[in-house]
Amino acid sequence: MQRKGFTLIEILIVISIIAVLLSILLPCLITAKDSALELAAMQVEPDKEQKVFLEIRNLTYRKSTDDIYMIELDSPGNCSISLKKPYPPGMKIIKREGGDYIRWRPKVSDIGVHYVTVVFKGEKISEQQMIVYVFNKKLLDDERKDK
């Protein structure tokens, strides 16, 4: 007697093996994607007054690699760094090449002024407030024409 097809148990075993392999691979793929986005990011330093200017260039057809910024932090030596709430969604503290950065891809809804407080916890706790300006040149020029 010849069988046609697979039994239910065989199909369930194959599906469970695929699920286990995906659960192992998915975190690695997410990490690789984040690293690739960091390479495409534009590095920005705050000025003396702790102001940062970020521009969203193309409002209609944005790629996933457009307008990603790495805001450099001036950390005082060996300390842990965190962001104090409230801060815009999507901001993430990362360490790269011996430096500390805030990685952020502002959305169109984030256009405006944002106050971000960075907390440095080491031998003593200190805070640094930055002002992040997110703008679009076309919208800014249109607003100036209206005035």
N, C-alpha and C positions, 0 to 999 in steps of 0.2 A: 504494500500500500504506500503510495507516494503522497507526501503532504504538499498542499498548496499554501504558500504564505507563511507568516510567522504566528506564533502563539502570543497571547496577551502578555504573558510573563516575559517573553523575550523582548517585546516592544517596550515594556515598562523598565526593564533593566537597561536597555540602550538609552532611553530618555533620562534615566537617573544618572548614568555615566556622563552624558552630555551636560546635565545640570551641574554636576560636581566640577567638571572641567571649566564651565563658564564662571562658576563662583570663584574659582582659583584665578582665572585670567582677568576678570573684570577689574579688580582693584589695580592690577598692573597696567592695564590699558588706560585707566583714569589718571594714574600718576604720569604716564608717558604723555598723555594729552596736556596735562597741566605744565609739564616741563617744556613742551613745544610752544605753548602759549606764552610762557615766560620769556622764551627766546625771541618771540615776535614782539614783545612788549617794548614800549618806549620808556626809557629811564628818565625820571624827572626829579630834580632836587628842589626842596623848598628854599625860598630866598631868605634874606636876613630877618624879615618880619614873619617868617613861617607861613608864607602864602604860596600856594601851588595853583598854577593855571593849566587846566586840562581842556582840550578842544575835542568835541565830537564833530568829525568831518562830514560824513555822508549820512544824512538822516534816513533816507529811504532804502538804500541797498547796502546795509552793513553786513560784512562778512564776520565770521566768528573770530577772526584775527585782527579786526579793525578796532582801534581806540582802546587798546589794553595798555595800562600805565603801571609802572613800577615806581612808586614814590619812595625815595631814599630816606631812611631814618638815621639820625645822628644819635646812636645809642651810647650811653656812658659806660663803656667797658662790658664786663661780664654781668649780664642781667637778663631776666625774662621780660618779654614785651607783650603787651595786650592792648586792645582798643577798649576804651571806656564807652559804654552805651550812653546816649544813642549815637549811632554812626550809620552811614548809608549802607543799605544791603549790598552784599557782594564783596565788601572789602575783606581782605585776608592778609594776615601777617605771614611773611615767608622769610627764610634765611637762604641767601645765595651768595656764593663767592666771598664768604666772610663778612657780608653785610646784611643788614636787616631792611626789609622793604614792605610796603603795603602794595599788594597787587589788587587792581580794581579796573573793571570795565564799566564805566558809567553808562547808564541807559539814557534815552532821550528824556525820560521823566525826571532824571537827576540833574537837568540843567538848572543852575542856580548856585547859591553859596551854601557850603556845608562846613560846619565846625566839627573837627575831629580831634579827640583827645587821646594821646598815646601815653600809656602808663608803663614806666620802667621800674621793675622790681628787682633790686639787687641788695647791696648792703643797706641802702636806704631807698625809699620809694619816692619817685619824682614823676611829674606829669608834664607833658608838652602839648600845647594846643596848636593845631594847624588850621588854616582856613583854606579850603579847597574850592576854587572857582571852576565850575563846569560851564562851558559855553559852546555855542555854534556860531561861527563867523557870519554866516548868512542871516541867521535870526538876529544877531547883534547889529548888523548893518541895517536890516529892515526896521529894527526898533529905533535906531538913531535917525533914520529918515523920517519916521512918524513924528519925532519930537521936533 
